[in-house]
Amino acid sequence: MLIKSIRCQVDEQKKGLFSEGQTQWGPLGHMKGFLGQMGGWCEKEPNTAWILAFWENQSFYQQFMEEEHDRIFLDSGQGKTYDAISVDFFDMKLKHQLQQLASVMETAEVLKADVFNSTLRISRENSSEETILTANGINGHLESSLSDRFQVEEAWRVVRKD
């Protein structure tokens, strides 16, 4: 599975516009190979949005990028709402963690995401049992250490539509 981690720096005055733009990504739910997307505002850096998108594999993601991404991005107007963006990719062994991902996508309210030594760990913190998804980095510019919590913005959640 491919995980796309997107972090955007958003000026305080543009947070509402960014959030509105983020709600425009619903068409993702119909894309072949798309598994889900969620995000929210970082606790430690309140002007940073962190979005996590999950794809079955690189091929489906690449097809989306070539065919649909730019249309959705332009229609959302989101490009004018942030000052900086950081995108990283991670690989997760799908068959071992698909059930955990489905649970996180359906019920997570608060997520903790950590990047350390090119490994992404995602923890769900809104239940008595902590669900962890672990993935290895596949691009070279990952921050050596990054950790934050975010309240999942329900309007940003995009689930797979079968």
C-alpha positions as CSV (number, residue, x, y, z in Angstrom):
1,M,0.0,0.0,0.0
2,L,1.1,3.5,-0.7
3,I,0.7,6.2,1.9
4,K,1.0,9.9,0.9
5,S,1.7,12.2,3.8
6,I,0.9,15.9,3.0
7,R,1.8,18.7,5.3
8,C,0.8,22.3,4.5
9,Q,1.8,25.5,6.2
10,V,-1.3,27.7,6.3
11,D,-1.5,31.3,7.3
12,E,-4.0,31.8,10.2
13,Q,-6.3,34.0,8.1
14,K,-6.5,31.3,5.4
15,K,-7.3,28.3,7.6
16,G,-11.0,28.5,6.8
17,L,-10.3,28.6,3.1
18,F,-7.9,25.7,3.3
19,S,-10.5,23.7,5.2
20,E,-13.2,24.5,2.6
21,G,-10.8,23.4,-0.2
22,Q,-10.0,20.2,1.7
23,T,-13.7,19.3,1.6
24,Q,-13.6,19.3,-2.2
25,W,-11.6,16.0,-2.4
26,G,-14.7,13.8,-2.2
27,P,-14.2,12.5,-5.8
28,L,-11.2,10.6,-4.5
29,G,-13.7,8.1,-3.0
30,H,-14.5,6.8,-6.5
31,M,-11.0,6.5,-7.8
32,K,-9.8,3.0,-8.6
33,G,-7.2,1.8,-5.9
34,F,-8.1,4.6,-3.5
35,L,-8.5,3.3,0.1
36,G,-9.1,6.5,2.1
37,Q,-7.9,9.9,3.3
38,M,-8.1,11.9,6.5
39,G,-6.3,14.8,8.2
40,G,-6.5,17.7,10.5
41,W,-4.7,20.6,12.1
42,C,-1.5,19.7,14.0
43,E,-1.6,20.1,17.8
44,K,2.0,21.4,18.2
45,E,1.9,23.5,15.0
46,P,-1.7,24.8,14.7
47,N,-1.0,26.4,11.3
48,T,0.1,23.0,9.9
49,A,-2.4,20.7,8.2
50,W,-1.4,17.0,8.0
51,I,-3.3,14.9,5.5
52,L,-2.7,11.1,5.0
53,A,-4.0,9.4,1.8
54,F,-4.0,5.7,1.4
55,W,-3.7,3.9,-2.0
56,E,-3.6,0.2,-2.9
57,N,-0.4,0.8,-4.9
58,Q,1.8,3.2,-6.7
59,S,0.2,2.4,-10.1
60,F,-3.3,3.4,-9.0
61,Y,-1.9,6.6,-7.4
62,Q,0.0,7.5,-10.5
63,Q,-3.1,7.0,-12.6
64,F,-5.0,9.4,-10.3
65,M,-2.2,12.0,-10.6
66,E,-2.2,11.8,-14.4
67,E,-6.0,11.8,-14.9
68,E,-7.8,13.6,-12.0
69,H,-5.6,15.3,-9.4
70,D,-5.1,18.6,-11.2
71,R,-8.8,19.0,-12.0
72,I,-9.8,18.5,-8.3
73,F,-6.9,20.6,-7.1
74,L,-7.8,23.5,-9.4
75,D,-11.5,23.3,-8.7
76,S,-10.9,23.3,-5.0
77,G,-8.9,26.6,-5.1
78,Q,-6.7,25.1,-2.4
79,G,-3.5,26.1,-4.1
80,K,-4.0,29.7,-3.0
81,T,-4.6,28.7,0.6
82,Y,-1.2,27.5,1.9
83,D,2.3,28.9,2.0
84,A,4.4,25.7,1.8
85,I,3.7,22.0,1.2
86,S,5.7,18.9,2.0
87,V,4.8,15.6,0.5
88,D,6.3,12.2,1.5
89,F,5.5,8.7,0.5
90,F,5.6,5.5,2.5
91,D,5.1,1.8,1.7
92,M,3.0,-0.4,4.0
93,K,2.5,-4.1,3.7
94,L,-1.2,-4.1,2.8
95,K,-2.3,-7.6,3.7
96,H,-1.0,-7.4,7.3
97,Q,-2.7,-4.1,8.1
98,L,-5.7,-3.6,5.9
99,Q,-8.2,-4.4,8.8
100,Q,-6.4,-1.8,11.0
101,L,-6.6,0.8,8.2
102,A,-10.3,0.2,7.7
103,S,-10.9,0.7,11.5
104,V,-8.8,3.8,11.6
105,M,-10.6,5.2,8.5
106,E,-14.0,4.6,10.0
107,T,-13.6,5.7,13.6
108,A,-10.4,7.7,14.3
109,E,-11.0,11.0,16.0
110,V,-7.5,11.8,17.1
111,L,-4.4,10.5,15.3
112,K,-0.8,10.7,16.3
113,A,1.7,10.5,13.4
114,D,5.4,10.0,13.9
115,V,8.2,9.9,11.4
116,F,11.5,8.6,12.7
117,N,14.4,7.0,10.6
118,S,12.1,7.1,7.5
119,T,9.4,5.1,9.2
120,L,5.9,6.4,9.6
121,R,3.8,5.3,12.6
122,I,0.1,6.2,12.8
123,S,-1.6,5.7,16.2
124,R,-5.3,6.0,16.9
125,E,-5.8,7.6,20.3
126,N,-9.6,7.7,20.7
127,S,-10.2,4.2,22.0
128,S,-8.9,1.9,24.7
129,E,-6.9,-0.1,22.2
130,E,-4.2,1.7,20.2
131,T,-4.2,0.9,16.5
132,I,-0.8,1.3,14.9
133,L,0.0,1.4,11.2
134,T,3.6,1.3,10.3
135,A,5.2,2.1,6.9
136,N,8.6,2.6,5.5
137,G,9.7,5.8,3.6
138,I,10.2,5.5,-0.1
139,N,11.5,9.0,-1.0
140,G,14.7,10.5,0.1
141,H,13.9,13.9,1.7
142,L,12.1,12.7,4.8
143,E,12.5,14.7,7.9
144,S,14.6,12.7,10.3
145,S,12.2,13.1,13.2
146,L,8.6,14.5,13.2
147,S,5.8,13.9,15.6
148,D,2.4,15.4,16.1
149,R,-1.2,14.7,17.0
150,F,-4.2,16.0,15.1
151,Q,-8.0,16.0,15.6
152,V,-9.4,14.4,12.5
153,E,-11.5,16.9,10.7
154,E,-14.6,15.0,9.8
155,A,-15.2,17.1,6.7
156,W,-11.7,16.2,5.4
157,R,-12.3,12.5,5.7
158,V,-12.8,10.8,2.3
159,V,-13.7,7.1,2.4
160,R,-13.7,4.6,-0.4
161,K,-17.0,4.3,-2.3
162,D,-17.3,0.8,-3.8
